Amino acid sequence: MPQQAVNPLINMFPLILIFIIFYFLLIRPQKQKEKEHQKMLTGLNKNDEIITTGGIHGTIVGVKEKTVLLRIDDNVKIEIEKSCVAYLQKPQSPSA
């Protein structure tokens, strides 16, 4: 009995399916998260409370093109790269 020739596209189908699954489960959400982070970094303003990737909590006292000046305690200021800002703390709503 002669073997039937298998279409090469059928052999590639599982790989294509795996790539599509990876795209929608891993790549696309990561790109969206990165885009939101970049938007947050460009919107940093004076008096925003932030948390850095190193876990430092502070208040922005100055914004430059690539860095921010961060007050972490009375009379203690540090200059950090904007890319090191992990989160922008939401202002706490006053409880009535």
C-alpha positions as a Markdown table, in Angstrom:
| # | Residue | x | y | z |
|---|---|---|---|---|
| 1 | Met | 0.0 | 0.0 | 0.0 |
| 2 | Pro | 1.5 | 3.3 | -1.0 |
| 3 | Gln | 1.5 | 6.1 | 1.5 |
| 4 | Gln | -0.6 | 9.2 | 0.8 |
| 5 | Ala | 1.3 | 12.5 | 0.6 |
| 6 | Val | 0.4 | 14.7 | 3.6 |
| 7 | Asn | -0.2 | 18.3 | 2.9 |
| 8 | Pro | 2.6 | 20.4 | 4.6 |
| 9 | Leu | 0.1 | 23.0 | 5.7 |
| 10 | Ile | -1.7 | 20.3 | 7.8 |
| 11 | Asn | 1.7 | 19.6 | 9.5 |
| 12 | Met | 2.1 | 23.4 | 10.3 |
| 13 | Phe | -1.5 | 23.8 | 11.6 |
| 14 | Pro | -0.7 | 22.8 | 15.3 |
| 15 | Leu | 2.3 | 25.3 | 15.4 |
| 16 | Ile | 0.1 | 28.1 | 13.9 |
| 17 | Leu | -2.6 | 27.3 | 16.5 |
| 18 | Ile | -0.1 | 27.4 | 19.4 |
| 19 | Phe | 1.2 | 30.8 | 18.2 |
| 20 | Ile | -2.3 | 32.2 | 18.0 |
| 21 | Ile | -3.1 | 31.0 | 21.5 |
| 22 | Phe | 0.2 | 32.5 | 22.8 |
| 23 | Tyr | -0.6 | 35.8 | 21.1 |
| 24 | Phe | -4.0 | 36.2 | 22.7 |
| 25 | Leu | -3.0 | 34.9 | 26.1 |
| 26 | Leu | 0.5 | 36.3 | 26.6 |
| 27 | Ile | 1.7 | 38.8 | 24.0 |
| 28 | Arg | -1.3 | 41.0 | 23.5 |
| 29 | Pro | -2.1 | 41.5 | 27.2 |
| 30 | Gln | 1.5 | 42.3 | 28.0 |
| 31 | Lys | 1.6 | 44.9 | 25.2 |
| 32 | Gln | -1.6 | 46.5 | 26.5 |
| 33 | Lys | -0.2 | 46.6 | 30.0 |
| 34 | Glu | 3.0 | 48.2 | 28.8 |
| 35 | Lys | 1.1 | 50.8 | 26.8 |
| 36 | Glu | -0.9 | 51.7 | 30.0 |
| 37 | His | 2.3 | 51.9 | 32.0 |
| 38 | Gln | 3.8 | 54.3 | 29.4 |
| 39 | Lys | 0.7 | 56.4 | 29.5 |
| 40 | Met | 0.9 | 56.6 | 33.3 |
| 41 | Leu | 4.6 | 57.6 | 33.1 |
| 42 | Thr | 3.9 | 60.5 | 30.7 |
| 43 | Gly | 1.0 | 61.7 | 33.0 |
| 44 | Leu | 3.1 | 62.0 | 36.2 |
| 45 | Asn | 2.7 | 65.3 | 37.9 |
| 46 | Lys | 3.9 | 67.2 | 40.9 |
| 47 | Asn | 2.4 | 65.9 | 44.2 |
| 48 | Asp | 1.5 | 62.5 | 42.8 |
| 49 | Glu | 2.2 | 59.7 | 45.3 |
| 50 | Ile | 4.0 | 56.8 | 43.7 |
| 51 | Ile | 5.7 | 53.5 | 44.5 |
| 52 | Thr | 8.9 | 52.6 | 42.7 |
| 53 | Thr | 9.9 | 49.2 | 41.5 |
| 54 | Gly | 12.2 | 48.9 | 44.5 |
| 55 | Gly | 9.3 | 49.5 | 46.8 |
| 56 | Ile | 10.0 | 53.1 | 47.8 |
| 57 | His | 7.0 | 55.2 | 48.6 |
| 58 | Gly | 7.2 | 58.9 | 47.9 |
| 59 | Thr | 5.7 | 62.1 | 46.6 |
| 60 | Ile | 6.9 | 63.7 | 43.3 |
| 61 | Val | 8.3 | 67.2 | 43.9 |
| 62 | Gly | 9.7 | 67.7 | 40.4 |
| 63 | Val | 9.3 | 66.1 | 36.9 |
| 64 | Lys | 12.0 | 66.2 | 34.3 |
| 65 | Glu | 12.1 | 64.6 | 30.8 |
| 66 | Lys | 13.5 | 61.2 | 31.9 |
| 67 | Thr | 13.6 | 61.5 | 35.7 |
| 68 | Val | 11.5 | 62.6 | 38.7 |
| 69 | Leu | 12.5 | 64.1 | 42.0 |
| 70 | Leu | 10.9 | 62.1 | 44.8 |
| 71 | Arg | 10.4 | 63.2 | 48.4 |
| 72 | Ile | 10.6 | 60.1 | 50.6 |
| 73 | Asp | 10.7 | 61.9 | 54.0 |
| 74 | Asp | 11.1 | 65.4 | 55.4 |
| 75 | Asn | 14.2 | 66.9 | 53.8 |
| 76 | Val | 15.0 | 63.7 | 52.0 |
| 77 | Lys | 14.8 | 63.8 | 48.2 |
| 78 | Ile | 16.0 | 61.4 | 45.5 |
| 79 | Glu | 16.1 | 61.5 | 41.8 |
| 80 | Ile | 14.9 | 58.4 | 40.0 |
| 81 | Glu | 14.3 | 57.3 | 36.4 |
| 82 | Lys | 10.7 | 57.5 | 35.3 |
| 83 | Ser | 10.9 | 53.9 | 34.2 |
| 84 | Cys | 11.4 | 52.9 | 37.8 |
| 85 | Val | 8.0 | 54.1 | 38.8 |
| 86 | Ala | 5.8 | 51.0 | 39.3 |
| 87 | Tyr | 2.5 | 52.4 | 40.5 |
| 88 | Leu | 0.7 | 55.6 | 40.9 |
| 89 | Gln | -1.1 | 55.5 | 44.2 |
| 90 | Lys | -4.8 | 56.3 | 44.0 |
| 91 | Pro | -5.7 | 59.2 | 46.3 |
| 92 | Gln | -7.6 | 57.9 | 49.3 |
| 93 | Ser | -11.2 | 59.1 | 49.4 |
| 94 | Pro | -12.0 | 61.0 | 52.6 |
| 95 | Ser | -14.4 | 58.9 | 54.7 |
| 96 | Ala | -17.5 | 60.9 | 55.6 |
